[in-house]
Amino acid sequence: MATLYSQADANVRKTWFLMATFFIAVIGIGWALSYAMGNPGILYIAVFISIAMNVGSYWYSDKLALASTGAKPVAKEAAPDLYNIVENLAISEGMPMPKVYVIEDAAPNAFATGRDPKHGVVAVTTGLLAMLDRAELEGVVAHELSHIKNRDTLVMTVVIVLLGFVTLLSDFFLRSMMFGGGQDRDNRLGMIMVVAGIALAILSPFVAQLIQLAISRKREFLADASGALMTRYPEGLASALQKISAYSQPMRTANDATAHLFISSPFGAQSFKGLHKLFMTHPPTEERIRALLGK
C-alpha cells in the first residue's frame, strides 16, 4: 500500500520520467520538422527549447501556477485563522511553513504548489474561507499539505509547463505542414517522415494528458487519507468536499492547464459536460467521501 514516503519517491521518479519524455518528444518533433522543411537549424532550436523548458518547468512552474490562478500572498494579520491552521498543521507534521496565498474568487477551492516542502505554497479562494467552518478548513489545508509532503506538487506543476508547451509546439508543427513548404515532398522517405511527424504532433499532447489524469486521480485519494490522518477528523474533510462539490459555478480563472492542481474541479457543474467530463482530473466526490468515512 502506498505511503507518503513511497509516494514522494515515486513522484520524484515520475517527474524525471515526464521531463525525459518531454525532451524526447520535442526533439523528435523538431527532427521531423527539420527533415520535412529541409532546415537543420530547427533541430538545434528544438534541443535548446527542450533543455530550457525542462529547467524552467522545475524552477518556475510554481510561479506560473500562482500567476495563472490570480493567487496573491496574504499576511497573517489579514487571514489569521487560515494562517494559524496552516502553521499548526505544518508544525505538527514537522514541515517547513508553506507560504499562504489567497485567490479572490467566490467559488470554494484550494490548491498547493512548490517543487519541494521548502518551497511549498497553499492557496485558497475567498469563497472557501467564507463557506467552511474551522474543522472543514483544517481538512482542506491538511489535504494540500499532504500534496506538498509527498511531492505531488512537483509532478503536477511541472506538467503545467510541459503539457502546455508540447500542445503549442504540436499546433505549430501542424500549421507549418499545412501552410509551409518542404523539400523533396515527392520523395517517399520524405513523405513518411512528414506523416510520422504529424502523428507525433497529434499524439504527444494526448499521451501527456493521459499521464496527467492517471497521476491526478490516484493522488487525490492518498492526499485525502493523509490529510485525515493529520487532523484525526476525516469528517471535516468529507464535509468540506461535500460543500465544495455542491457549488455549481466555475472559478473565474478555471482552465484545463491548472485544473488538476485544485482539491476539486474548478469548472463547477461544467465538470460533467463535454470535454471536461472526458478529461476529468479528479475522482467523483462521492467516492472520495465514502473512502474518508469508510462507507
N, C-alpha and C positions, 0 to 999 in steps of 0.2 A: 504493500500500500504506500502511496506517495506521502511524503512528509515535507515540511518546509525546507529541510536541509537537502533532501534529494531533489526537490523541485528547483531549488536555487541552482544547484549544479547542472541540472538538466537545462535550465533556461540559459545559462551561460553557453552551453554547447549548442542550443538552438540558435542563439544569436550569431555565433561563429558560422553555423551552417547557413543561416539566412544571408549573411554578408558574403560568404563564399559563393552561394547560388546567384546572388545579385551580380557579383563580379564576373562570373562565367556568362550569365545571360546577357549582360550589357556588352561584353567583349564579343560574344557570339553574334549579337545583332549588328554591332559595329563592323565586324569582319564581313558578314554577309552584305551589308550595305556598301562597304568599301569595294568589294568584289563586283557587285552589280553596277555601281556607279563608276568603276574604274579609277578610284581615288584612294590610295593607301593612307592618306592623311586622316581619313575618317576613323580608321582602326586605332591610330595613335591617340586621337581625341577620345575614343571610347575607353581606352585603357586609363587615360588621365581622369576621365569622369568617374570611372568605376572606383578608382582609388580615393578620389576626392569625396565622393558621396558616401563611401564606407566610413571614412574618417569623420565626415560631417555628421552622419547619422548617429554615430556613437557619442560624440561630444556635444552636439547641439540639438538633437531631436526633441529633448525635453523642453527646450526653449521654444521650439516651433510648435509643440503641442499646446503650451500655455498661451502663446500668441494667437493661435488659430481658434482657441475657445474663448478668448477675451478675458482670461483669468488675470486678476490683479493681486499683488501681495497685500495682506491685511495685518495691521498691528494688533498686538494683544489687547490694547485698550478699546479697539473698535469691535472686536468679537471675542470677549473674554471667555464665554462658555465654550466656544469652539476651540479656542487656543488651549484652554485648560484640559479639555478632553484629549486633544492630540498629544499634549505634553505628558499627561498622566499615563496614557497608554504606551507612549514611546519609552518612558522610564521603566514601566513595568515589564516591558519586553527587552530592555537593555539596548534599545536602538537610539541612534542619534536623533535629535529633534528635527523632524522634517519642517520645511518651510510651509507656511499656510497661505493659501490663496482663496479668493472668493470670486465667483462669476455672477455678474448682475443678470439674473435670469429667473423668471417665475417658475420655470419647470424644475422640480426637485431632482437633483442628480449630483454625482460626485465622481472624481477620478484621482488617480495617483500617477506620478511620473518620476523620472530620475533614473540614471544608469546604475546606481547602487544606493544602499541605505544612507551613505554620507551626503548624497545629493538628492535625497527624497523630497517630494513635494506632494502635499494633499490639497486638493482644490474642491470646493463645494459651491453649489449655487445658493443664491439668496432665498430661492424658493424652498430648498431643502431645510435651511435654517428656520424658516418661518413655519414649516409644516410638521417637523419632527419634534418629539419631546427628547429629553436628555438621554434616556436609555436607548432610544432608536438612533439618535445621532451617534452615540458611542458605538453602536453596532456597525453603522456605516463607516465610521472612521477606522475601527478595528479591521474591517474588510479591506480598506485601502492600505492600511499599514501592512497587512499580510502580503499584498501585491508587491510592496516595496521590499519587504524582508525576503521573499522568495524570488525576487528579481524578475517577476512578471513584467514590471515596468521597463526593464532593459529590453526585453524582446519586443514588446508592443510599441514602444516609442521608436525603436529602430525600424519597425515595419512601416510606420507612417511615412518616413522619408524614402525608404527603398521601394515600397509598393507604389507610392505616388510617382516616383521618378521613372520606374520601369513602364508605367502606364503612359507617361508623357513621351518617353523615348519610342515606345511601340507606335504611338499615334504619329509621331514624326516620321518613322520608318514607312508606315503605310502611306502617308501623304506623299512622301518623296518618291515612292514607287509608282504612285498614281499620276503624279504631275511632272516628275523629273525623268530625264533620260538616262540611259546607261549604255555601256559599251557591250558589243557582242550580244545584243538581245536575241539574235537568231541562233547563237551558239547553244547547243543542247546543255552543256555543263553550266553555262551562264544562267540559263532558264531554271535549271534545277536549283541553283544557289538562290535565285530570286524567290522561288516558291518556298524553299526551306527558310529563308529569311522572313518571309511574310508569315509562315506558320509559327516561327519562333516569336515574332512580334505579337501575334494574336494570342498565343497560348501563355506567354510569360506572365501577364497580369492575372490570368485566371489561376495559374499554379500558385502564385504568390498569395492570392486571395484565399485559396483553399487552405494553405498553410496557416494563414492568419485565423481563419474560422476554427480550425481544429484546435489550435493553441488556446484561443479565446474562450471557447465553451468549456473546455476541461478545467481551465484555471479558475473560473468563477466558482465552481463547486468547492475547490480546495480553499480558495480565499474565504468563502462563506464559513466553512468549517473552522478554519484557523481563526477567523475573526470572532466566532462564537466562543472558542476556547479562551481568547484574550479577555473577553468581558464576563465569561462564565454565565452568559444570559442570552442564549440563542433566540429567545422570544423577541428581544429588542430588534435584532437584525431582520427577523422574519416580519415583524410588524412594519418596519421601515420599508422593506421590499414591497409589501402589500400597498402601502400608501404611494410609493413612487410609481408602481405599475398602474395604479388607478388614475394617475394624471394623464389626460389624453392629448394635451398639446405638446408639440415638439419644442426642443430648445431652439432659440434663435440662431445659434451657431452650429446646429446639427449638420454633420456631413459624414459621408461614408469613410473618409480617411481617418477620422478620430473616433468613430462610434464605438469601436472595440475597447477604448480606454475606460469608458464610464461604467458605473456599477449596474446601470440598467440602460437599455437602448434610449438614446436621446431623441428618437423620432416619435415618441409617444404612440398614439394609435396607428400611425403610419408604418410602424414596425411590422405590422401584419398585412401589409398591402404591397403589391407589385414586387419590384426587385428587392426592396428592403426585407420582405419575407423570405425571398430566395437566399439572400446573403445575411441572414440574422447572425449577429456576433455574440448573442447571449442565449443561454438555455432558457426555456419557459420559466417565468417567475413561479408558477405553481409547483414545478419540480424542485426549485431551489428551496421554497418554503417547506415542502414536505421533507426534504433532506435535513433541513435545520431542526424541524420539530420531531423527526423520527417517525413520520406517519407513512 
